[in-house]
């Protein structure tokens, strides 16, 4: 990727005299020197942070240069290239080029997950309007193939439908396929290329699922690794084009930074989650790296704070009408830096639960407040695995949108998070402290002893496990039943029971294990550590 000596030599041999980079080159000091030696003029456009020394080139265009005076610094590579085009055209205002090129700049801005504020907001808003009725055969074919033809084009259309297909080419095959589509002027050829991109994207999804499953299996085989402050997992031959996506999935699942490393011939290449921390490492040193980065994290962040979910407002279900929700579109386009609004529905009763999706792996839930009700999609959890039964009062954080139903426009709600009504944030904070203790942090005496359960506390937790209603992936209903202030004791009880082989996880739930003879509860390692005060 980017400027390299081999490519420069090949281009020089073919007689090229000018190279313009996009989204790379700001750190290519040696390569820029070689280009000069080969008689090639170099124009660099990039948006990454420069080092103290800039490469030697005819022009180095980067809004993050210390001497740059432009007002907006968060352009993506495509945005910087768009500005260069505007300068070459002699535009007094770059907005003059939004009609012919805005859709391409918008694609790049959304795909690179740039903050949709300032100039980016203008680029994306105008670009999406152009993309809605694009005249480019390649983009028409891409929209058609992805199932978006004739539908409103939003930033989500690009994020979930178009960008993955375009990016899959570079991840799994060659980026030239995506470039060919964008440049294509023949509708029939464009349809064929779009179909090929869809096939490549399917391969990318399959590789991602396989690697994610393998990574989760490795972590399940060694549960202590899940308690690491930074998750590090590696595998032989994992496709380097998707390990970054897998790292993001692990981060979302476990709520902590994750690094996934692909090894081959004794060398590992890693990609972090959305912060894009990459690395190259000798395979034999991966274990030492895991220890070193976690030692550093333990020192700098002894008790990590739970990830917050930011809510925009409290809403009543009765307020979620079609006209009200339609008004929210004035805040679009949504994305990084301008997220979709999230509303809190308080003390809503679960009034219905149905399977969602062809395989029933998701839920459709009806929530009710008095005489008002709404349907909420809850992804990633099948109805049998949902810990919130009919009649349960819950607080739900939801995103709202409009979809076209059989009878016209209707409000759709997507559940971002759910917990027992009135539970509050205390359990999450206590759980973070207990996780830190399990991973070796020495807690202050008062916090440590607050996690030490009595025999009666642990017996109560065991009785709840025997009911079959303790769900391993969402313990919040258990915390509510045992008392939010007792979350540390509840977690210590669960850990002790599991360490003694009295309970185990089966599927989505904790279940009792049939044992013969008595177990000494005080012999559980976690309880001994809580008593003795060890980190």
C-alpha positions in Angstrom: 0.0 0.0 0.0 1.2 3.5 -0.8 4.4 4.6 -2.4 7.1 1.9 -2.6 10.4 1.6 -4.4 9.3 -1.2 -6.7 6.2 0.6 -8.0 8.2 3.8 -8.5 10.8 2.0 -10.6 8.1 0.3 -12.7 6.4 3.6 -13.4 9.7 5.3 -14.3 10.5 2.5 -16.7 7.1 3.0 -18.4 8.0 6.7 -18.8 5.7 8.3 -16.3 6.8 11.8 -15.2 4.2 12.8 -12.6 2.7 10.9 -9.7 -0.2 12.2 -7.5 -0.8 10.3 -4.3 -4.2 10.1 -2.5 -4.4 9.2 1.2 -0.8 8.2 1.4 2.7 9.5 1.0 3.1 11.9 3.9 5.7 9.6 5.6 7.4 8.4 2.3 10.6 10.3 2.8 13.0 7.8 1.1 10.5 7.0 -1.7 10.1 10.7 -2.5 13.9 11.0 -2.8 13.9 8.0 -5.2 11.1 9.6 -7.3 13.3 12.8 -7.7 16.3 10.6 -8.7 14.1 8.9 -11.3 13.0 12.3 -12.7 9.4 11.9 -11.5 7.5 14.9 -10.2 5.6 14.1 -7.1 2.4 15.6 -5.7 1.4 14.2 -2.3 -2.1 14.5 -1.0 -2.7 12.9 2.4 -4.6 13.5 5.6 -2.5 11.6 8.1 -0.3 13.3 10.7 3.1 14.3 9.3 6.4 13.7 11.0 8.8 16.6 11.6 10.4 16.0 8.2 8.2 16.3 5.1 8.9 14.3 1.9 10.5 16.3 -0.9 7.9 16.9 -3.6 6.5 19.5 -5.9 3.6 19.9 -3.5 2.6 18.2 -0.1 -1.1 18.8 0.5 -2.1 17.8 4.0 -4.5 19.7 6.3 -2.6 18.4 9.3 0.6 20.1 8.3 1.7 22.6 11.1 1.9 25.4 8.6 -1.5 24.7 7.0 -4.0 27.6 7.4 -7.1 25.9 6.1 -10.0 26.0 8.6 -11.0 22.3 8.6 -8.6 19.5 9.6 -10.7 16.4 9.4 -10.9 15.7 5.7 -10.3 12.2 4.5 -8.0 11.3 1.7 -10.8 11.7 -0.9 -11.7 15.0 0.7 -8.1 16.3 0.3 -8.1 15.1 -3.3 -11.4 16.9 -3.9 -9.8 20.1 -2.6 -6.9 19.6 -5.0 -9.3 19.2 -7.9 -11.0 22.4 -6.9 -7.7 24.3 -6.9 -6.7 22.9 -10.3 -10.1 24.0 -11.7 -9.5 27.5 -10.2 -12.7 27.3 -8.1 -13.2 30.3 -5.8 -15.4 28.0 -3.7 -14.8 24.2 -3.7 -18.6 23.8 -3.4 -18.6 24.5 -7.2 -17.3 20.9 -7.7 -19.8 19.2 -5.4 -22.3 18.5 -8.3 -19.8 16.6 -10.5 -17.6 15.0 -7.8 -19.4 15.4 -4.5 -20.7 11.8 -4.5 -17.2 10.4 -4.8 -15.9 12.6 -2.0 -18.9 11.6 0.1 -18.2 7.9 -0.4 -14.7 8.3 0.8 -15.6 10.4 3.7 -18.2 7.9 5.0 -16.1 4.8 4.2 -13.1 6.3 6.1 -15.4 6.9 9.1 -14.6 10.6 9.3 -16.5 12.9 11.7 -19.6 14.2 9.8 -19.2 17.8 11.0 -18.0 21.0 9.4 -16.9 20.6 5.7 -17.4 16.9 5.9 -21.1 17.4 6.7 -21.5 19.6 3.6 -19.6 17.1 1.4 -21.7 14.2 2.5 -25.0 15.9 2.5 -24.6 17.3 -1.0 -22.8 14.1 -2.2 -25.6 11.8 -1.0 -28.2 14.0 -2.8 -26.2 13.6 -6.0 -25.7 9.8 -5.4 -29.5 9.5 -5.1 -29.8 10.1 -8.8 -26.3 9.3 -9.9 -25.4 9.3 -13.6 -22.3 7.2 -13.1 -23.0 3.6 -14.4 -20.7 2.1 -11.8 -22.5 3.7 -8.9 -25.9 2.9 -10.4 -24.9 -0.8 -10.7 -23.5 -0.8 -7.2 -26.8 0.6 -5.8 -28.8 -1.9 -7.8 -26.7 -4.9 -6.8 -26.8 -3.9 -3.1 -30.6 -3.6 -3.2 -30.8 0.1 -2.8 -32.0 1.2 -6.2 -35.1 3.4 -5.9 -34.7 3.8 -2.1 -33.5 6.8 -0.2 -29.7 7.0 -0.1 -28.4 7.8 3.3 -25.0 7.6 5.1 -26.1 4.2 6.4 -26.6 3.1 2.7 -22.9 3.8 2.1 -21.7 2.5 5.5 -23.5 -0.9 5.3 -24.1 -1.4 1.6 -21.7 0.4 -0.7 -18.5 0.9 1.2 -18.1 -2.8 2.3 -18.3 -3.9 -1.3 -15.8 -1.3 -2.5 -13.4 -2.0 0.4 -13.7 -5.8 0.0 -11.8 -5.5 -3.3 -8.7 -4.2 -1.7 -9.0 -6.5 1.3 -9.6 -9.8 -0.6 -8.5 -9.3 -4.2 -7.2 -6.1 -5.8 -8.5 -2.5 -5.3 -8.3 -2.2 -9.2 -11.7 -4.0 -9.4 -13.4 -1.2 -7.3 -11.6 1.5 -9.3 -12.7 -0.1 -12.6 -16.3 0.1 -11.4 -16.1 3.8 -10.5 -14.5 4.6 -13.9 -16.8 2.4 -15.9 -19.0 4.1 -18.5 -20.9 1.1 -19.8 -24.0 -0.1 -17.9 -23.6 -3.7 -18.9 -20.0 -3.9 -17.9 -20.7 -2.0 -14.7 -23.4 -4.6 -13.7 -20.8 -7.4 -14.2 -18.2 -5.6 -12.1 -20.7 -4.8 -9.3 -21.7 -8.5 -9.3 -18.0 -9.4 -8.9 -17.6 -7.0 -6.0 -20.6 -8.6 -4.4 -19.0 -12.0 -4.7 -15.7 -10.7 -3.2 -17.6 -9.1 -0.3 -19.4 -12.4 0.4 -16.0 -14.1 0.6 -14.8 -11.3 2.9 -17.8 -11.9 5.2 -17.2 -15.7 5.2 -13.5 -15.1 6.1 -14.5 -12.7 8.8 -17.0 -15.1 10.3 -14.5 -18.0 10.3 -11.7 -15.9 11.9 -14.0 -14.5 14.4 -15.2 -18.0 15.4 -11.6 -19.2 15.6 -10.7 -16.2 17.8 -13.6 -16.7 20.1 -12.8 -20.4 20.4 -9.2 -19.5 21.5 -10.5 -17.1 24.0 -13.1 -19.6 25.4 -10.4 -22.2 25.8 -8.5 -19.8 28.1 -11.1 -17.6 29.9 -8.5 -15.7 31.8 -7.6 -13.9 28.5 -11.0 -12.3 28.4 -10.2 -10.5 31.6 -7.1 -8.9 30.0 -7.4 -5.1 29.7 -6.2 -5.5 26.1 -7.3 -8.7 24.3 -4.5 -10.2 22.1 -5.3 -13.2 20.0 -3.4 -14.8 17.0 -3.9 -17.5 14.4 -2.0 -19.1 11.6 -2.9 -17.9 8.1 -5.8 -15.6 9.2 -6.6 -13.3 6.2 -4.8 -10.0 6.9 -7.6 -8.1 5.0 -10.2 -8.8 7.6 -8.4 -9.2 11.0 -9.0 -5.5 11.7 -12.8 -6.0 11.3 -12.6 -9.1 13.6 -10.7 -6.9 16.2 -13.5 -4.4 16.1 -16.1 -7.3 16.7 -14.1 -8.5 19.7 -13.9 -4.9 21.1 -17.7 -4.6 20.7 -18.3 -7.9 22.4 -15.8 -7.5 25.4 -15.7 -3.8 25.7 -11.9 -3.5 25.6 -9.2 -2.8 23.1 -8.5 -5.9 20.9 -5.6 -6.8 18.7 -5.9 -9.7 16.2 -2.6 -11.1 14.7 -2.2 -13.2 11.7 0.9 -15.4 11.7 2.8 -16.9 8.8 6.3 -18.2 8.5 7.2 -17.1 12.0 6.0 -13.5 11.5 2.8 -11.9 12.8 1.0 -9.0 11.4 -1.7 -7.4 13.6 -4.4 -4.9 13.2 -6.2 -3.2 16.1 -9.9 -2.2 16.3 -11.2 1.1 15.0 -8.3 3.0 16.4 -6.3 1.3 13.7 -3.2 0.2 15.7 -1.2 -2.0 13.4 2.0 -4.0 14.2 4.5 -6.5 12.9 6.0 -8.9 15.4 7.9 -12.2 15.6 5.5 -15.0 16.3 7.5 -16.2 19.3 7.2 -12.8 21.0 3.4 -12.5 20.8 3.0 -13.9 24.4 5.5 -11.4 25.7 3.7 -8.6 23.8 0.4 -9.6 25.4 1.9 -9.5 28.9 3.7 -6.2 28.3 0.8 -4.3 26.9 -1.5 -5.6 29.7 1.1 -4.7 32.3 1.2 -1.2 30.9 -2.7 -1.0 30.7 -2.9 -2.2 34.3 -0.5 0.5 35.5 -2.2 3.3 33.5 -5.8 2.2 33.9 -6.0 0.1 37.1 -9.8 0.0 37.1 -11.1 0.6 33.6 -14.3 2.6 33.4 -17.3 0.8 31.8 -18.1 2.0 28.3 -20.8 4.6 28.4 -23.8 4.7 26.1 -24.7 8.4 25.5 -28.4 9.2 25.5 -29.8 12.2 23.8 -33.2 12.5 25.6 -35.8 10.7 27.6 -38.9 10.0 25.4 -42.3 8.5 26.0 -43.5 5.9 23.5 -46.5 8.1 22.7 -44.2 10.8 21.4 -42.6 8.5 18.8 -45.0 9.4 16.0 -44.2 9.4 12.3 -44.2 13.2 12.0 -41.9 13.6 15.1 -39.5 10.9 13.9 -39.4 12.4 10.4 -38.3 15.7 11.9 -35.1 14.0 13.1 -34.0 13.6 9.5 -33.1 17.3 9.5 -30.1 16.4 11.7 -28.8 14.0 9.1 -26.4 12.8 7.7 -25.6 10.6 10.7 -22.3 8.9 11.3 -19.0 9.5 13.2 -19.1 12.8 15.0 -22.9 13.1 14.5 -24.4 9.8 15.7 -28.0 8.8 15.3 -30.0 10.1 18.3 -30.6 7.6 21.1 -33.7 7.9 23.2 -34.4 6.4 26.6 -37.7 4.7 27.1 -38.2 4.4 30.9 -40.3 1.8 32.8 -41.7 0.2 29.7 -43.4 -3.2 30.0 -42.3 -6.1 27.7 -45.7 -6.9 26.0 -44.7 -9.3 23.3 -41.6 -11.3 22.0 -41.3 -12.8 18.6 -38.4 -14.2 16.6 -36.9 -11.9 13.9 -34.9 -13.0 10.9 -35.0 -16.1 8.7 -33.2 -18.2 11.3 -34.8 -16.5 14.4 -31.5 -15.4 15.8 -32.9 -11.9 16.7 -36.0 -10.6 18.6 -38.9 -8.3 17.9 -40.2 -7.0 21.1 -43.3 -4.9 21.8 -42.9 -2.4 24.6 -45.8 -0.7 26.2 -46.3 2.4 28.4 -49.9 2.7 29.3 -52.0 2.8 26.1 -49.0 3.4 23.8 -46.8 0.7 22.4 -43.9 0.3 19.9 -42.1 -2.5 18.2 -38.4 -2.8 18.9 -35.8 -4.9 17.1 -33.2 -6.5 19.4 -30.4 -8.0 17.3 -28.1 -10.8 18.3 -30.4 -12.5 20.8 -33.0 -15.2 20.0 -36.3 -15.1 22.0 -35.3 -18.1 24.2 -32.1 -16.3 25.1 -33.7 -13.0 26.1 -33.6 -12.5 29.8 -36.5 -10.1 29.9 -39.8 -12.1 30.1 -43.3 -10.9 29.4 -44.5 -8.3 31.8 -40.9 -7.3 32.8 -40.5 -3.5 33.3 -37.4 -2.3 31.5 -35.5 0.8 30.5 -34.6 0.7 26.8 -32.2 2.9 24.8 -33.5 3.0 21.2 -32.7 4.5 17.8 -35.8 5.4 15.8 -36.4 5.6 12.0 -39.1 5.5 9.4 -39.8 2.5 7.2 -42.4 2.0 4.5 -44.9 -0.6 5.7 -47.9 -2.0 3.9 -50.1 0.7 5.2 -47.6 3.6 4.7 -44.8 5.1 6.7 -44.3 3.5 10.2 -41.9 4.1 13.1 -39.1 1.5 13.6 -37.1 1.2 16.8 -33.8 -0.5 17.2 -32.7 -1.4 20.7 -29.2 -0.3 21.6 -29.4 -1.5 25.2 -31.9 -2.8 27.7 -31.9 -3.3 31.5 -34.4 -3.7 34.3 -36.3 -0.5 35.0 -34.5 1.7 37.5 -31.4 -0.4 37.7 -29.0 2.6 37.2 -25.3 2.6 36.5 -24.0 1.3 39.9 -23.9 -2.4 38.8 -21.7 -1.6 35.7 -19.3 0.4 37.9 -19.1 -2.5 40.5 -18.6 -5.0 37.7 -15.7 -3.1 36.3 -14.0 -3.0 39.7 -14.6 -6.8 40.1 -13.2 -7.5 36.6 -10.2 -5.5 37.5 -9.7 -7.5 40.7 -10.0 -10.8 38.8 -7.3 -9.6 36.4 -4.9 -8.8 39.2 -5.6 -5.3 40.4 -5.3 -4.8 44.2 -8.5 -3.0 45.3 -8.7 -0.7 48.4 -9.8 -2.7 51.4 -13.3 -1.2 51.5 -13.9 -2.0 47.8 -12.4 -5.5 48.1 -14.5 -6.4 51.2 -17.6 -4.9 49.5 -17.2 -7.8 46.9 -16.9 -10.5 49.6 -20.2 -12.5 49.8 -21.6 -14.3 52.8 -22.5 -17.9 52.5 -26.2 -16.8 52.4 -25.4 -14.5 49.5 -23.8 -17.3 47.5 -26.6 -19.7 48.3 -29.2 -17.2 47.0 -27.3 -16.9 43.7 -27.1 -20.7 43.4 -30.9 -20.9 43.9 -31.4 -18.4 41.1 -29.1 -20.4 38.8 -31.2 -23.5 39.5 -34.3 -21.7 38.2 -32.6 -21.6 34.8 -33.1 -17.8 34.5 -29.5 -16.6 34.9 -28.3 -15.5 31.4 -24.5 -15.4 31.1 -24.5 -12.6 28.5 -26.7 -10.3 30.4 -26.5 -10.5 34.2 -28.4 -7.3 34.8 -31.7 -9.0 35.8 -29.7 -11.0 38.3 -28.2 -7.8 39.7 -31.6 -6.3 40.0 -33.0 -9.3 41.9 -30.0 -9.6 44.3 -29.8 -5.8 44.8 -27.8 -3.4 42.6 -25.6 -2.5 45.6 -24.6 -6.2 45.9 -23.3 -6.6 42.3 -19.7 -7.3 43.4 -20.9 -10.0 45.8 -23.1 -11.5 43.2 -20.3 -11.7 40.7 -17.9 -13.2 43.3 -20.6 -15.8 44.1 -21.0 -16.8 40.5 -17.2 -17.0 40.0 -16.8 -19.1 43.2 -19.6 -21.5 42.2 -18.0 -21.9 38.7 -14.5 -22.4 40.2 -15.9 -25.2 42.4 -17.6 -26.9 39.6 -21.1 -26.3 41.0 -22.4 -24.4 38.0 -21.4 -24.1 34.4 -22.4 -22.2 31.3 -24.6 -24.1 28.9 -25.6 -22.2 25.9 -26.8 -18.8 27.0 -27.4 -19.7 30.6 -25.7 -20.8 33.8 -26.9 -24.2 34.9 -26.2 -26.3 38.1 -23.8 -29.2 37.8 -24.7 -32.5 39.5 -22.0 -33.3 42.0 -21.4 -35.9 44.7 -20.2 -34.9 48.1 -19.9 -31.5 49.7 -17.8 -28.6 48.5 -16.0 -26.2 50.8 -17.2 -22.8 49.6 -14.3 -21.0 51.3 -11.8 -22.9 49.2 -12.9 -21.1 46.0 -9.8 -19.2 44.8 -11.7 -15.9 44.3 -13.1 -16.0 47.9 -9.6 -16.7 49.3 -8.2 -13.8 47.4 -11.0 -11.5 48.6 -10.4 -12.5 52.2 -6.6 -12.3 52.1 -6.5 -9.1 50.1 -4.3 -10.4 47.3 -4.2 -8.6 43.9 
